[in-house]
Amino acid sequence: MILALALTAVCFFLGLVYALLVVLSPSIPTPGPEAFKYRSNSEPTVAYPLPSSTDPAECDLSVVIPAYNEAKRLPPMLTEALNHVLGNKFWKSVEFLIVDDGSKDNTADVALEFPVPEDPKSSVTVSIRVVKLPQNSGKGSAVKHGMLHARGKRMLMVDADGASKFSDLDKLWAAMDNGADVVCGSRAHLVGTDAVVKRSFIRNTLMYGLHTLLRFLGVSHIRDTQCGFKLFTRPAAHRLFKTLHIPHWIFDVELLVVALMCEMRTDEVAVGWHEVAGSKINILWDTLEMLRDLLVLRANYVTGRWNVAPVEKAEAIHGSDVLSAKNGSDAKLRRRIVDVAQK
């Protein structure tokens, strides 16, 4: 009798914990049909269907920029980025895909009207495309939508504020040439410099708190998970972002956890960085949200509620880069994250 009661109590407790996990777990909403169309700087009034990351690559590089109310900060960033890609020989065709995450200002119009500099010495072709999400759903959601509909053989995720030194893309590119599936820009080398010491109390508080928690997830091999400057091969981007569940600030961590589970080669490269005014971080709410997302992230993958997207046919998603990740079973992947987190 006592054993039966104990088992009942344990089952009730586990059921309660599982129900709580379901309630607390974030999700990325499916956008409406308008989000699957884009407009370009060459034809700003005409909407075309978005391609898919399962289609063959159509350009060398896609620069995916999530943007929420960035009408003021986006132009300087685009100026720096365009000047660099036009003067580089690593690529011949580049697209800038700005994902307007439900902005209340004229971010989309600013992007569409932005003039591409004319450089007679450059053989690089550049296009600017804009996608509008109907409502603000989070940075992770915007980046995911852009990555799953970008055309590049390689895909760069970069913030609209221009805080990262765009020319350091060359360093990420070289690391990928050496076999990396994912290359993370890193500001870890800046700790103790004016760039970090003088930056806002909000950013420093979140950075130190987050790094304390990351060992719990087994991704301490990446010293700076939150730098918004990351380069992906086309197949790696397709698999990682198809898997992504977290729509908010901590989505970078889920990407790196899944990359680790899939045994993708992930490199970290030092990049230049400076703080730009206009941060949208709320110190109290975002800290609590990050803590929640970290806990449910680990719980969902360990219990198997969330699974890694399977590798699809190579010819459907490969550009010129080859995915080095192995395709193990879900059970094997779950054991891997548990083992790594316990080290």
VOGU-3710 file (C-alpha; in Angstrom, 3 decimals, decimal comma):
1> milalaltav> 0,000/0,000/0,000  2,763/2,436/0,985  4,757/1,517/-2,157  1,732/2,147/-4,359  1,175/5,539/-2,755  4,837/6,423/-3,200  4,754/5,447/-6,874  1,581/7,460/-7,372  3,187/10,479/-5,737  6,314/10,145/-7,896
11> cfflglvyal> 4,241/9,826/-11,067  2,161/12,840/-10,082  5,296/14,879/-9,387  6,916/13,909/-12,695  3,717/14,703/-14,545  3,573/18,090/-12,844  7,185/18,831/-13,763  6,548/17,800/-17,378  3,436/19,966/-17,571  5,430/22,886/-16,165
21> lvvlspsipt> 8,129/22,299/-18,796  5,519/22,388/-21,554  4,044/25,638/-20,219  7,415/27,368/-19,772  8,939/26,267/-23,078  9,117/29,080/-25,653  8,293/28,545/-29,293  8,742/30,397/-32,557  5,395/31,293/-34,135  4,738/30,517/-37,778
31> pgpeafkyrs> 4,511/33,849/-39,615  1,679/34,738/-41,955  1,822/34,406/-45,761  3,192/37,941/-46,276  6,372/36,935/-44,434  7,182/34,519/-47,259  7,540/37,327/-49,782  10,357/39,797/-50,231  10,918/43,142/-51,883  14,235/44,287/-53,276
41> nseptvaypl> 16,044/47,583/-53,717  15,839/47,141/-57,501  12,023/46,672/-57,454  10,814/47,988/-54,094  7,108/47,937/-55,006  7,007/44,332/-56,244  6,763/41,345/-53,880  8,307/38,018/-54,905  8,127/34,589/-53,223  11,042/33,834/-50,919
51> psstdpaecd> 13,362/30,962/-51,851  14,176/28,177/-49,392  17,427/27,010/-47,857  16,673/23,616/-49,399  17,054/25,186/-52,855  20,492/25,273/-54,511  22,578/28,298/-53,528  22,287/31,283/-55,857  25,013/33,564/-54,462  28,282/33,261/-52,565
61> lsvvipayne> 27,210/35,032/-49,370  23,974/35,947/-47,637  24,119/38,604/-44,920  21,075/38,119/-42,682  20,220/41,162/-40,569  17,416/41,028/-37,977  16,005/44,522/-37,485  13,466/45,906/-35,039  13,012/49,696/-35,127  16,472/50,145/-36,664
71> akrlppmlte> 15,767/53,012/-39,085  18,530/55,116/-37,487  21,193/52,503/-36,781  20,842/50,442/-39,970  22,252/52,928/-42,556  25,745/53,273/-40,977  25,959/49,503/-40,648  24,962/48,975/-44,297  27,468/51,584/-45,450  30,340/49,806/-43,699
81> alnhvlgnkf> 29,217/46,363/-44,859  28,619/47,301/-48,489  31,954/49,076/-48,792  33,694/45,961/-47,543  31,928/43,365/-49,695  32,370/45,450/-52,847  36,112/45,646/-52,306  36,693/41,970/-51,520  37,727/39,061/-53,745  36,377/36,210/-51,614
91> wksveflivd> 32,990/36,375/-53,309  31,373/37,550/-56,546  27,728/37,786/-55,469  26,286/38,907/-52,135  22,754/39,400/-50,872  21,728/41,443/-47,843  18,534/40,029/-46,372  17,004/42,400/-43,830  14,295/40,760/-41,731  12,051/43,484/-40,323
101> dgskdntadv> 10,783/41,990/-37,076  7,510/43,888/-36,837  9,118/47,340/-36,637  6,952/50,333/-35,766  9,231/52,757/-37,600  10,238/52,851/-41,295  13,070/50,311/-41,049  11,907/48,420/-44,152  11,649/51,567/-46,286  15,083/52,759/-45,172
111> alefpvpedp> 16,590/49,420/-46,224  14,829/49,361/-49,589  15,819/52,929/-50,397  19,435/52,502/-49,326  21,748/53,142/-52,291  24,357/50,506/-53,133  27,677/52,352/-53,689  29,014/52,301/-57,215  32,534/50,922/-57,504  33,741/50,601/-61,128
121> kssvtvsirv> 36,688/48,513/-59,941  34,477/45,946/-58,249  33,100/42,848/-59,991  30,882/41,981/-57,021  27,114/42,058/-57,541  25,047/43,071/-54,519  21,319/42,896/-53,851  19,282/44,121/-50,894  16,146/42,201/-49,999  13,645/42,995/-47,252
131> vklpqnsgkg> 11,230/40,631/-45,541  8,596/41,925/-43,108  7,291/39,849/-40,215  3,771/40,894/-39,188  4,638/41,318/-35,513  7,674/41,479/-33,271  8,498/37,883/-32,349  12,110/38,077/-31,185  15,611/38,256/-32,630  15,949/34,472/-32,827
141> savkhgmlha> 12,702/34,212/-34,744  13,813/36,881/-37,237  17,240/35,313/-37,789  15,688/31,859/-38,243  13,276/33,151/-40,875  16,080/34,863/-42,741  18,455/31,897/-42,640  15,830/29,448/-43,875  15,114/31,693/-46,871  18,575/32,984/-47,768
151> rgkrmlmvda> 20,336/32,139/-51,039  24,006/32,058/-50,065  26,539/29,232/-50,070  27,596/30,762/-46,774  25,362/32,760/-44,447  26,410/35,517/-42,075  24,278/36,580/-39,138  25,007/40,164/-38,109  23,306/42,733/-35,882  21,798/45,880/-37,378
161> dgaskfsdld> 23,567/48,179/-34,914  26,969/47,808/-36,585  28,726/47,015/-33,289  30,895/44,283/-34,872  33,695/45,282/-37,229  32,332/44,024/-40,543  35,723/43,659/-42,234  36,542/40,939/-39,700  34,252/38,742/-41,787  37,470/37,899/-43,647
171> klwaamdnga> 38,738/36,125/-40,500  35,554/34,073/-40,213  35,743/33,254/-43,926  39,306/31,970/-43,577  38,304/29,745/-40,643  35,499/28,273/-42,726  37,920/27,687/-45,596  39,834/25,522/-43,127  36,853/23,257/-42,516  34,593/24,852/-39,897
181> dvvcgsrahl> 30,824/24,431/-40,193  30,114/27,380/-37,870  32,419/30,286/-37,045  31,564/32,558/-34,126  32,876/36,085/-33,877  34,168/36,628/-30,348  34,699/39,621/-28,073  36,335/37,534/-25,336  39,749/39,004/-26,115  38,357/42,453/-25,292
191> vgtdavvkrs> 37,746/41,696/-21,599  39,631/44,309/-19,606  39,841/46,744/-22,520  37,976/50,040/-22,776  35,506/48,433/-25,209  34,191/46,236/-22,385  35,082/48,166/-19,238  33,277/51,274/-20,497  30,277/49,508/-21,946  26,950/49,615/-20,164
201> firntlmygl> 26,357/48,029/-16,793  23,416/46,176/-18,375  25,546/44,354/-20,928  28,298/43,456/-18,444  25,813/42,150/-15,888  24,105/39,905/-18,425  27,418/38,723/-19,880  28,909/37,543/-16,589  25,679/35,950/-15,393  25,196/34,115/-18,670
211> htllrflgvs> 28,730/32,741/-18,787  28,277/31,355/-15,281  25,260/29,350/-16,451  26,651/28,122/-19,771  28,873/25,450/-18,222  25,626/23,836/-17,088  24,753/23,365/-20,762  28,171/22,145/-21,855  28,989/24,985/-24,271  31,809/26,565/-22,286
221> hirdtqcgfk> 34,171/25,793/-25,189  32,791/28,964/-26,839  33,868/31,934/-24,742  31,456/34,425/-26,308  28,150/32,847/-27,291  26,228/36,099/-27,668  28,258/38,005/-30,245  25,844/38,662/-33,117  28,451/37,931/-35,777  28,367/34,287/-36,882
231> lftrpaahrl> 29,067/32,557/-40,199  27,445/29,271/-41,256  27,829/26,929/-44,184  24,548/26,511/-46,042  23,918/22,932/-44,847  24,822/23,789/-41,251  22,523/26,824/-41,256  19,658/24,797/-42,681  19,923/22,079/-40,045  20,550/24,371/-37,068
241> fktlhiphwi> 17,865/26,932/-37,808  15,296/24,319/-38,795  15,823/22,899/-35,301  15,705/26,266/-33,478  12,935/26,722/-30,890  13,976/29,764/-28,854  12,873/33,123/-30,321  14,616/35,459/-27,875  18,126/36,603/-26,938  19,402/33,189/-25,875
251> fdvellvval> 18,800/31,544/-29,257  22,561/31,661/-29,955  23,092/29,185/-27,129  20,576/26,728/-28,586  22,373/26,918/-31,945  25,693/26,090/-30,295  24,187/23,307/-28,173  22,693/21,680/-31,274  25,948/22,148/-33,212  27,748/20,375/-30,362
261> mcemrtdeva> 25,194/17,565/-30,326  25,594/17,134/-34,088  29,393/17,183/-33,823  29,664/20,157/-36,137  33,036/21,851/-36,106  32,548/25,229/-34,433  35,422/27,730/-34,383  35,727/31,016/-32,509  37,541/34,015/-33,993  38,356/37,339/-32,339
271> vgwhevagsk> 36,589/40,313/-33,947  36,545/44,037/-33,379  33,557/45,402/-31,493  32,291/48,635/-29,973  29,119/49,453/-28,093  26,448/51,344/-29,985  23,776/53,344/-28,176  20,184/52,171/-28,412  20,273/48,717/-26,780  16,821/47,167/-26,399
281> inilwdtlem> 17,802/44,960/-23,438  15,639/45,196/-20,321  17,924/44,213/-17,431  15,257/42,624/-15,211  12,931/40,981/-17,712  15,611/39,773/-20,117  17,694/38,272/-17,304  14,699/36,278/-16,065  13,808/35,270/-19,617  17,358/34,100/-20,329
291> lrdllvlran> 17,438/32,041/-17,133  14,118/30,410/-18,000  15,170/29,673/-21,565  18,486/28,142/-20,483  16,758/25,790/-18,049  14,027/24,681/-20,455  16,565/24,377/-23,275  18,547/21,757/-21,398  15,435/19,995/-20,079  13,750/19,757/-23,481
301> yvtgrwnvap> 16,735/18,219/-25,263  17,573/15,843/-22,412  13,995/14,560/-22,171  13,584/14,346/-25,930  10,743/16,891/-26,242  12,959/18,777/-28,652  14,897/16,874/-31,286  17,562/17,821/-33,782  16,410/18,149/-37,385  17,641/15,185/-39,457
311> vekaeaihgs> 20,184/15,609/-42,215  18,368/15,955/-45,532  19,580/14,951/-48,983  22,972/16,523/-49,506  22,230/17,727/-52,988  19,189/19,660/-51,735  20,992/21,855/-49,223  24,696/21,843/-50,050  26,435/24,810/-51,577  30,174/24,458/-52,110
321> dvlsakngsd> 30,766/23,656/-48,432  30,401/20,187/-46,955  28,714/19,542/-43,635  31,016/17,623/-41,307  28,314/16,867/-38,752  27,449/13,247/-38,116  23,863/12,090/-38,186  23,327/10,058/-35,013  20,094/8,950/-33,438  18,120/11,260/-31,179
331> aklrrrivdv> 18,990/9,063/-28,203  22,686/9,350/-29,000  22,410/13,114/-29,318  20,616/13,397/-25,982  23,318/11,304/-24,296  25,941/13,571/-25,804  24,511/16,769/-24,332  24,102/15,109/-20,921  27,675/13,782/-20,990  29,154/17,102/-22,073
341> aqk> 27,209/19,095/-19,496  28,414/16,802/-16,701  32,108/17,186/-17,555
//
